């Protein structure tokens, strides 16, 4: 049985992240000490989160049947994000003066990866229906 509430959580998480990156750019940059030059990349990353959330919303309102690839993408992207962020935080990049690292950088993507995996597991019959 596909759990639509899990999909809503994925959408909500992506929209929060997108909102922070796109509409609260200065606050987000200051929170982590990225520096003024990071605004373009911060906002760009926000557009990826927003795009994924909007695509999931459209899928929910149209049909989720056969939409397995959306959740495979969400799972793979979040896994890569968690690993890369973990490695970055625990490298010389995480010790740059002024940068404030946080486990949020790899914990949040790990949660999103888990949620996407749960959708794939619980929604197998609907998502892989052709």
Buried (B, 14 or more C-beta within 10 A) or exposed (E): EBBEEBBBBBBEBBBEBBBBBBEBBEEBBEEBEBEEEBBEEBBEBBEBBBEBBBBBBEBBEEEBBEBBEBBBEBBEBBBEBBBEBBEBBEEEEBEEEEBEBEEEBBEBBBBBBBBBBBBBEBBEEBBEEE
